[in-house]
Amino acid sequence: MKDDKKVLVIVSLTALVAFGIIFVFLNKKTDNVSVIPTGLTEQPANETFSGRPLTDIKFERTAARLKRGEYLTTGLLQCFTCHSPRSWEDPGAPPIAEKIGSGGTVLIDDSVRRVIAPNITPDKQTGAGTWTDDMLSRAIREGVGHDGRALYWQMPSSTYRNLSDEDLASVIVYLRSIPPVYKVVPPTTIPAEERSEIAKSLMPLTEPVEMPDLSESMDRGRYLTKLGECLGCHTSHAAYNPGLFAGGNHIDRFGQKVFSANITVDPSGMPYGPEGFLFVIRTGKGGLLNPVMPWISFKNMTDEDLQAIYAYMHTFPPAKHSINNQAPFTLCEICGMEHGLGDNNKRETPPGIKLDPDLYNKYAGTYLCEKYNWTVTIVKKENKLIFIPWENGPETELIPQSEQHFLAPGWILPMHFVENKDEYITHLVEETDEGQIYKKIK
């Protein structure tokens, strides 16, 4: 990305088994690890971070909210896979029932930082019992602690921003209802510089977040997939990317090291039907899945919700990327990492149609993604159309399928150009719902 030293990488602790872990990691760039495309993760810098002022909002405790909150917290949001001790000897490492929410899980412990999930039970001495509803709201969706500090990247507030106001209220009502557990948890310690970097990425929520129409399967699937952060875990961080949801994200947590799976509909990914998908989520693939994949929480979801996720995932293009976590680990030509089945993968240039290279002149230019305040460049080079995602970034040849539609091997998604009635290119669009829109600015 633009920053050669640090990049914000959404790894989500909710990649549904086939969806990984929905947490936010800060990865340092090394010779062997590339960076995730900024369009997936970067937010405009907030140089004057202080946190949104707290309100005195108090959510009404209702039976409906209590039920919905329990469903979300113990299922899709998998809060207790981090905020609870877990039984690592059992399949899926389930949270220990009598210690639910009491925290203490060490998420990162290295030479410069120690990140520990806090006690979020209603205990007034050691937990969240004295926190107001808005303190919890702000922490969950905006990444700001009850005391105003910026929370570490692994609190997935960038994902939970998508949580509707009503679902947020339900989660908080449920958290207030769980038994208080007296447990002193040491504070997270991270360098001041890193905390400052985190603070600059945080943006307050000042507008309502409406609930989508959950009666529509595709809207339901989109909402749940975003909250599960399937994309962040199951999209590689490689400079040459296998594709959106094509796996290969290297996850190191809980003392486990795994690669996320390819969950596209390609035969190398998730080609099985909805019943097979439910089996994987419900059983952890017959107990074979590493507990880093929080299937132990996702299994609590309804068939209707899981089927909606499955249907939504099938709207994305297939991507060839064979990957597993079984030895031997061999070099993958596509993502550049060593993983199971790595030597099965080869970079391939897809076929395209022949276009007059002079047409490429109208596509060339600078394009701005206003959502992230991020620019990309399109250039014509040796009668090819080249996409450059950031300054000095990798060059991706755009392979024409028509005058507007292009494949982009090595990038996350195909793209198409939008032109006005005067045949002037106005926008570049990454295809599918998870793609970004870029306005041509010069």
Number of C-alpha atoms within 10 A of each C-alpha: 21 13 8 10 10 16 21 23 24 28 34 28 32 35 33 31 30 28 31 33 32 32 27 23 20 17 18 14 15 11 5 9 16 20 21 26 23 19 22 19 17 19 18 14 16 15 12 8 18 16 21 14 10 14 11 9 11 12 15 10 15 11 12 10 21 19 14 18 24 18 20 22 19 21 23 27 26 23 21 25 31 26 23 25 23 20 13 13 8 11 17 23 19 20 22 16 12 11 20 24 29 30 26 20 20 19 17 19 14 7 6 9 13 16 21 22 26 24 27 25 26 22 19 13 13 19 22 23 16 13 15 16 20 19 21 22 21 23 22 23 23 24 30 26 18 20 10 17 17 24 22 25 25 25 25 28 23 24 24 21 21 18 22 17 17 16 18 24 24 27 27 24 25 22 22 19 14 15 15 23 21 16 17 14 16 15 12 17 14 13 10 9 9 15 16 14 18 21 24 18 20 24 21 17 13 7 7 9 15 12 14 12 11 15 8 10 17 18 16 22 22 20 22 22 24 21 24 29 29 27 28 31 36 32 30 31 25 22 21 23 26 27 28 26 31 31 33 32 24 20 18 13 14 15 9 10 13 20 23 30 30 31 31 26 21 18 15 19 22 20 15 11 12 16 11 13 19 19 13 20 25 21 17 23 17 11 14 11 19 19 23 26 28 31 35 23 26 26 22 17 18 13 14 12 17 25 19 24 26 21 18 20 21 16 13 19 17 21 23 21 30 25 25 20 16 10 9 13 16 16 17 22 16 24 27 18 21 19 23 19 19 23 17 15 19 14 15 10 12 11 10 13 10 11 15 8 13 11 13 18 13 14 24 19 16 17 21 19 18 13 13 17 13 18 20 20 20 24 20 19 12 8 14 17 22 22 21 18 23 17 11 9 15 15 19 19 22 22 23 21 16 13 14 14 17 22 23 22 22 22 25 26 24 20 23 20 19 17 15 9 6 6 9 13 18 16 19 24 18 19 19 14 10 16 16 18 20 23 18 23 11 10
